[in-house]
Amino acid sequence: MSETPPENRAESRSDTKSGRPFDPRGKERFHEERAASTVRGGSGAGDKPDLAAGVEAIRNVVKTLKPRPGVYRMLDARGDVLYVGKARALKNRVAHYTQVANLTNRLQRMVSQTRSMEIVTTNSEAEALLLEAQFIKRFRPPYNVLLRDDKSFPFILLRDGHDFPRIMKHRGARRHKGAYYGPFASAGSVNTTINALQKLFLLRSCTDSFFSRRDRPCLLYQIKRCSAPCVGRIDKAGYDELLAEAKEFLSGKSDAVQRRIEAQMAAAAEALDFETAAMLRDRLRAATFIQGTQAINAEGVGDADVFALAAKGGTIAVQSFFIRGGQNWGHRAFFPAHTQDVAEDEVLARVLMQFYEEVPPPRMVLVDRELPDCALLEQALGELAGRKVEISVPQRGDRRRLMAQASRNATEALERRLAESGTKAKTWRELAEFLELSDVPARVEIYDNSHIQGTKALGAMVVAGPEGFLKNQYRKFNIKAAQTNDDFAMMREVMQRRFARVLEEDPDRAGGMWPDLVLIDGGKGQMSAVRDTLEEMGIEDVPLIAIAKGPHHGREGREVFHFPDGREKTLPTNSPVLFLAQRLRDEVHRFAIGAHRDKRSRAITASPLDEIPGIGPARKRALLLHFGTASKVRAAALDDLKRVPGVSESVAQAIYDFYHPGG
């Protein structure tokens, strides 16, 4: 990317909190020697924003830097990451933040919150660009552009490691050996394609354990979606031929496969083998169906991803098409966040780096505009892919027509988003007015309890705002003190624990952890319990509302809103504000019930062996297989415990001592 003052970047997730650079593909691309230079400096200032303190902290770090490529992280007083950036020359880039007069208001706010920095040097700027994207993905900094899409992309996997490889849907890390095809835009599109491919190539989709247990064909064979290799209805050579055709078809050579099936069907009909001809006809229809689901004409494109950007009213939409082997595997629109004051071409570049942290780059990436430092982007994506990747702006022909279609889709997606946002924003404003709030709440916390006659009690909190539910901030509370039927006592405990923590971690209310509104699923009793609890903690300025179902348990939509002063309000049954409140209430109810079911399930499957230190799932399984029940393990002699496969002498002694503490 450019050496101009850094703006925002892209979102992400991570599997580790270690200081070592994180590579989601496990390639160890960044080695220890490349990441050995981690520097931390600070001014010792307090938590409040202070521009002078931030500049001083950055200056302390600049003194230690050299003009080498690398990645820097700006941290606040709590050590949370504010911003991640990369640089061709770290000393020059980081020093820029000390020149306050040249910074935008947004960057000045960031510097005023900065109290320390962490630096990781790399061998090249391309490595820095990749590492920057990984760190953004991990820490989700508030001053970086974030690609707000936490859904992984599904692939079709033809898995190796078996005489009769399986066709399956796959998400996540690509750890299994086999051939991957995708990405597909949604689970629905990949499921539809797999169903058609099963009809076309009769490949098995069952698990290996299911396969090994069969002694007769399953239903999929009866409906002509599997060749039943599990019971020998097809030999390995025949199955390998179908597998090769499937790989050929998925690699873009669908015309050759269709011609071959047509020839086989004609030959079968010529030989009066009408049963085989009918089966081949059905396969041919499946091939036609797959190609008929191509919503766009990607013929002649090969392997490429297409990205087009549309912007309006401060909102940006990026439309993507996924083309593999000349076939359209679907499309998806993204709406990146934190894009204020960032050039559109820079936003698109950041979206690409974010996107390809999840998806292997194809050989060609088509974009609707020139990108800054395009050669650097190509180099970084090439390192991810392990081969050359070209980024191109189509000028003519099929690719240009494809890009025009992507641009139209981007504009339409943006207009839908703005229309939805307009309606949504109006509803949230009306909610704030109805609940007598001073402003539209940016953070709403909704609470509910779930239990069975006081047992396995659990409290739940979900968080929402005008942009939707913030699922990464949901919390559940295992009720400890109030193990009775007293819903009010349970709610008091949840409130005490939640607000004791926020008082400790964010006493100045500057960290965005305090709610602008608390909604409680309940009536007057729950409202009184929550109000009194917060007052005892010295918290009297957090708006509280309880939502109780009205007559006939809310079947008429007559929810009653209880205010802390005892007043009650209702809304018309067709009110959008009522629908919004019901959606918030129903979400916490769903989350609480789901968490409670999980807790009950764990309790049901719990074993007395779980209490023994050092006994994991494998040893527990071995003990139960050997003795049959946990009670027999308890009664076993030491010599008998030593005979269990996988249980060493020391572990056997530990088990025996656990049940016989007296000797």
N, C-alpha and C positions, 0 to 999 in steps of 0.2 A: 504494500500500500504506500501511499505518498508520505513524504516527510513533513507535510503541513500539520498544523496542530491537530492531534488525534480527536476524533469524535467517537460516536458510539460504535459498537460492534454487534456480535451475534450471540444467541442464547445457548445453554447446554446442560447436560447432566454428567455425573461422574461416579465412579465406583470406589474412589479412594480419597482420603484426606491427606495422604502422605505428601512430603515435599518433593518427591520425585515426579517428574513430568509424566502425565497420564496418557497412555496410548490405547484407545479403545479397541484396537485390532491386535494388541499384544505383540507388536513387531519390535518393541524395544528400540524405536527409531531414535529416541533421545537417550543418550548414554549418560552414565554418572559424570564423566569428565565434562560433558557439555552442560551439566546443570549444577556444577559444583560451586558456582559463585552466587550464593544467596546472601543478600545484605539487608539488614534491617536497621533503620534509624528513626529516631523520633525526638520530639521536643519536650515530652513529658507534660504537655498541655492537657487540660481537662476535656470533657466530652463535648462541650458546646462548640459550635462552629466559630472558628477564629482564623481569619485569612493570614494574619502575620504568623501565627503558630504553624499553619500549614506550609507556608513558604519556607519557614525555618527548617521544618522537618525534611522538606524536599532538598534544600540546600545541603543539609548534612549528608544526604545520600549521594548527591551529585559529586561531592568531594572524593568519593570512593570509586566512581565510575570511569570507564575507559570507552573510547569510541568503537565499541564492538557491537555486533548485532545481538539482540536478545529481547526479552519480555519483561515488563515491569508491572507490578501490582500496587495500587494505592490502597492503603488500609486506614480505617477510622480508628478511634480510640479503643474500641472493643476488639479490634483485629479483623473486622469484617471487610471484605473486599469491596471497594467503591468502584474501581475501574481497572481494566486490564488493557494494556497497549503493547505494541511491538515497535521496534526501532531498528533501522540499519546501523545507527550509531547511538547507543544508549545515552552517553553523556550529553550529546547535543539535544536529543529529544526530551529527556527528563528536565534539563536545564530550562527548557522553554516554559515550564510551568511556574518558574520563579519570576517570569516577566509578566506580572499581573495585568499591566495595562493592555497587553496584547491578547488577553483571554476573553472569551465570551462570558456573559453572566453565568451561564450554566457551568462552565469550567471553573469560574471563580468560586461558585458554591462547592464544587467538588474539592478544590484545593483547600477551602476553609475547613472541610471536614477531615482532611488527610492528616494523620499523625505519624505514619510510618510507611515504608515501602519495602517490597521484596523484589529482588532482581534475579533473573535467570539468564545467563548468557548462552548463546547458541553458536554453531559454526557458520550459519548463513542466515540471510534475511528470510529465505523461504522456510527454513526450520522455525524461525521466530514466528512467522505467520501461522504455521500449523499449531505451534504450542500456544499462541495467543487464543486461537479458536478453542483449543481444549480447555484452557483455563476459564474462558468465558462460559463454556458449557458447564463447567464444574461449579463455578461460584455465582453465576447469574448476577453480575454487578449492576447496580442501579444506573450507572452512567454509560453503559454500553448498549448498543443496539441489540435487542433480544428477539430472536426468531421464536415467537410464542406458539410452538407446536410440540407438545410432549408425546405425540404418538409416533411410535416406530413404524417403519414401512414394512409391509409383508412381502415375502418372496416365495416363489415356488422352488422347492428343493427336491432334486432327484438324488436321494441319499445313497452313498456308497457303503461298503462294508457288509454286503449281503449278496447271496447268489441271485436274489430277485429284488433289486432295489425298489424302494418305496417312493411314491410321489406324495408330497406333503406341503402344507403351508408352514412357513418359518418366519419368525420375528426375532429380533435381537442379534446378539453376537453370532458370527458365522463360524462356530467351532466345529460343526460336523463336516466330515468329508463328503464331497458330492458336488453336483453342478447346481448353482443358484441362478435363478432367472427372475428379473424384476428390476427396480421396485414396482410394486403395484400401488395405486393410490389409496386403496381401501381393502379391508378384509372382504367386503362383498364382491369386489371385482376379482380378487384372487380366488375366492371360493367358487364363483361362477366359472372361471377359467379352468380350475382343477376338475370340476364336474364334467365339463365338456372334454377335457383331455382324457379323463378316464373312459369316456365313451369312445373317444377316438383311438386311444392306444391300449386300453384295457390294462393299465398298470395298477398294481395293488396300492392301497392307501392305509392298510391296517398296520398296527405296531408289530414288531418282531415277536413279542410274546403271544399276541393273538394269532399270528401266522403259524407259530410252532405248535399251537394246541388244536388246530383244525383237523378234523377227520372227514369233513364233507364241505362242499362249497357253501359260502355264505350268501346273503341276499344280493350283494353287489354282483355276483356272478349271474344270478338269475335275471337281473335287470340289465345285463350286458354292460356292466361298468367295471368288470375285472375279469382277467383270464384264468383266475383260480390256480396260480402256481403252487399254492399251499397244499393242494391235494393232487398235483401232477396232471392237471388238465392242459398244461403247456410245459414244454421242457425248457431248459436253460437257454438253448440256442434260439428257440422261438421267442422267448421273452427278451433276450438281448437284442433281437431284431426290432421288436416293438420299442424297446428303450432307445435304440439308436435313432429310430424314426421320430420319437418324441423330442430328443435333443436337437435333431435337425429342424423340426418344426419350430421349436422354441428359439432357435438361433436365427430364425428369419427365412429359412428355406421351405416355407409352407407350400409354395407352388409345386416344388419337386415332389413333396410328400403326397399332395393331392393327385398329381398325375399318376404316381405309382399306384395309389389306391384305386383310381379310375381304371387303370389297366388291369389290375387284379380282379376288379368287379366284372369287367367285360369278359375276361377269360373264364371266370366262374360261370357267368351266364351262358357263354358259348359251350361250356362243358355240361350244361344243364344242372349245375350245382347251385340251385336257387337259394338254398339256406345260407351258403357262404356268400353269395351275391347280396342277399338281403343284409347280412351282417356288415359287409363292406359298404353298402349303401348307407347304413346308419352311421358308420364311422365318417363317411364323407360328409354327411349332414352336420356332424359335430364339428368338423373342420370349418365348414361354411359358417356355422354359428359363431365360432370364435372370431373369425375374420369379420363377420357382420356386426360384432360388438365394437369394432373400432370406430369411435365417434369422430375421429379426424383422419384425414388422409396423410399417412406418414410414409407412403411408398417411396423408396429410393433414399430415405434418410439414414438407414442403418441404425447404429447405436448412438443416441443423442438424448440429452435433456434440453428442454426449451424453457426459457425464463423471460417473462415480460412484466414490466412494472407500470402501474398506474397510480397517480397521486392526486388527491383533492382534499381540501379542507384540513390539511395537517395529517391525513390518514393515508397510508401507503398499502397497496395490495400488490403482491407478486404472484403471478400465475405460472404454474409449472406443468409441462407435459413430459411424460416419461416414454421414450421410444426405444425399443430394443428389437433388433433384427427387423426393422421396418414396421413393427407392430406397436400400436399404442397401448401401453399398459396402464393408462389412466391419467388423471390430472388432479391437481390440488392447488388451492389458493392459500397463500400465507399473508399474515398481517403483522409485520414486525413492529415491535414497541420501541419506545425511546428514540424516535427518529427526528425529533425536533432539531433544527439547525444543522442537519446532516444532508449533504448533497445526495440526490437520488442515485447517482451512479455509485457513490460510496455505500449507500444502503444495500444496493443490489450485490455489490462485491462481498459485503459482510454476510448477506443471506446465503450466498454460494458457499462460503467457508463454513458457516453453521450447518448447512444442509449436508455437505459432504463429510461432516464428522459422523453422520449416521449411514450414509449411502455411498457405496463405491462409485467413483466418478466414471462416466462412460468416456469413450474416445473423443466425443465431440460435445461441447456445451454451447448452445445457441442462445444469445442474449439480444435484447432489442436496442442496446446502446453500447458505446465504447466504455470500458471500465478503466479506472485508474490503475496503473501498474499491472496491466493485463499479463505481461510476460512473467511477472512474479507470481501471479495467481496460477498461471499455467504450470509453472515449475512446482509450486506447492501441491497442486492437485495431481501432477504427475508423480510426485513422491508418494502420495496416498495410494494411487492406482498401481504403481510399479511399472508404468509405461507412459508414453506421451499422451497428454490431454490437450486438446485445442479448444480455445474459446473464440467464438466467431460471431460476427454480426451479419446475418444473411442480407444479401443485396438483391437477389433475383431468383427466379425459378421456384421449385417446390418448397425449398426452405424458407424463402421469403413469404410465400403464401401461408405456410405453417406458422411463421412468426406473427403474421397479421391476425391469424385466428387466435393465437395466444394473447395478443394485445387486446383484442375484443373481449376475450374471456376475463382478462384482468380488469378492464374497465367495468364490465358487468358485475364482477364480484365486488369491486369497490363500491359501486352504486347500491348494491344490495346491503353491503355492510353499513354504509352511511344511512340508508333508510332504516335499517334495524337499530342502529345506534341512536338515530333521532327519536324513534318511538321509545326505545329503551330509556334514553336520557329524560324524556318527558315523563315517563312513568316513575322514574326515580325521584324527579323533582316533586311530583304529586305525592309520592310516598312521604318525602320529607315534610311537605306542607301538612299532610294529614296527621302525621305524628308530632307535629309542632316542633320540628328541628330547625336550627338556625341555618343549616346548609345541607346539601345532599351528602349523605354519609359516604365516605370513601372506604370505610371498613366496618362491616356489620358482622357481629358474632352472634350465632344462634345456638341455643343450648337445649339439650333434652337428656332424659335419663332412660335407662332400660334395665329391667330386672324381672325375676320371677319370684314373687312373694318375698322380696328382699334379698334373695340369693343371687350370686354372680352379678351384683349390681355394677353398673357402668354408666358414667356420664360422657356425653359427646358434645363437641363444639365444632361447628363448621363456620367458615369465613366466606363472605361474599362482598362484592362491590359492584359498581355500575358496569364493570367489564365482565362480570360473571363470578362463578365460584372459584376460590383460591384453594384448590384441593391439597396443595403441598403444605397448607397451614392448618388443615384439620387436626384436631386432637381428641384423644379419648382418655378418660380418667377412670382408673379402677378404684371404685369406692372402697375406702379402707375403714373409716370410723362408723359410717351410717349403714350398717348391714341389717336394716329392718325394712318394713313396708313404708317407712316415712319418706315420701318423695321430697318433702320440704327439707328434711335433714340432708338428704343426698344432694339437693341443689345447693344448699349452704356450703357443703364440703367442696363441691366443684368450684363455686365462686371464690371461696377462701384460697384454694390452691392456685387457681388461674390468676387472680389479682395479686396474691402475695408474690408470685413470680414476676409479674409485670412491674410491680412496685420496686422490686429489687433490681431488675435488669434495665428498666427504662424509667427511672423516677422523674426525669425532666420531660417525659412524653415527646422526645425528639426523634425516636427511632421507628415510628410508625407501628408500634406494637399495641397501642391503646385503641380500643374500639370507639367509633363515633356513635354507635348504637348497639345495644344489647337486646336481642329478642329471645324471649323464653317461651318454650312450648308449655303452656299451662294457663292457669287462671289467677284469681286473687291470692290464693295461698302461696303459689310459687312466686308471684310478684312481691309479696310481703317478705318472704324468706330471702330473696335476692336483695331487695332494697335494704333490709335491716343488716344483712351481712356486709354490704358495701359501706353502709354508714358506720358500722363498727370499725371498719378499716380506714375510715377517714376519707372515703371516696363518695362524693355527693354530686359530682358533675357529669357522670356518665349517663346518657339517656337510656332509660329502661322501658321496655314494653313487653307485656305478656300477651300471647295469642291463645285464646281458648276457643274450642269448637262451640258453636252455638246450639240452638235446639236441634234435636235429632242427630246429635253428634256431628254436626257440620255437613250433613248431606244436602242441606239447602244453601250451603255457602254462607251461612250467617255467623262467621267468625266474629268474636268479640275481642276488642283490643283494650287491655287494662293498663291504665296509667298509674304511676307511683302514687299520685294523690287520691286514688280511688275512683277517678272518672272512668267511664267506659264509652267506647265508640264502635260503630259498625259501618260497613260500606255496602253499597248496592251489590247485588249478586253478580252483575256483569261488569264490575269495575276492574280495569287493568291493574290498579293498585292492589286490590284484593287478590288477584291472580298472582301478582309478584310476591305478596306476603305468604300466600299458601305455598308457593314454590320454595321459598326460603324455609318455611316450617317443615314441608315434606322432605326436603333434603336432609335436614338434621335428623328427622325421624328415620329416614332410610339408613343414614350412616350409623345411628345408634343401634338400630335393630341388627344391621350387618355385623357390627363390632361385637354385639352381645352374642350372636350366633357363633361367631368365631371363638369367643371365650368359652361358650358351652361345649363346642366341639373339642376344644383342647382339653377341657376338663374330662370329657367322656373318654378320650383316648389316652389320658394320662395313666401312668403305671407307677406302682410303688418303687420300681427300679429307677425311676427318674430322680429319686431323692439321693441316690448313691453318688458321691463325688467321683468323677472320672469315668462314668459309664455313659457312653454316647449311644446313638441309635444302632450302630453295628453290633456292639457288645450286648446291648439289650436284646436285640433280635437273636443273637447266638444263644444267650441264656434261656430265652423263652422257647426257642426251638429244641434246646437240649432237655430242659426240665418240664416244659409244658405250661406252667403257670408261675406267677411271681411268688405265690405262697410256697411252692416247692423250692424255689431258689432260696427263700428265707430259711427253709428247713434243711438245706443241703449241707453236707459235711465239707470240710475244706478240701479233702482229696477229690471229692466229686466235682467241686468247682474248678479245680485245676485241670480236669479232663475236658472242659468245654473248649471247642475249637475257637481260637482267637483270644482266649483269656489266659494271660500270663500268670506266673506264680504270684507275682506281686499284686496284680489286680485281683486274683482270687482271694488273697489274704485281705485286701482292702474290703471286698464284698463281705467276707466272713466276719471281719472285725466290725463292720457297720451293723450287722444283725446280732452280733454277740459282743457287745462292748465290755462285758465283764470278763472276757477271756475265752 
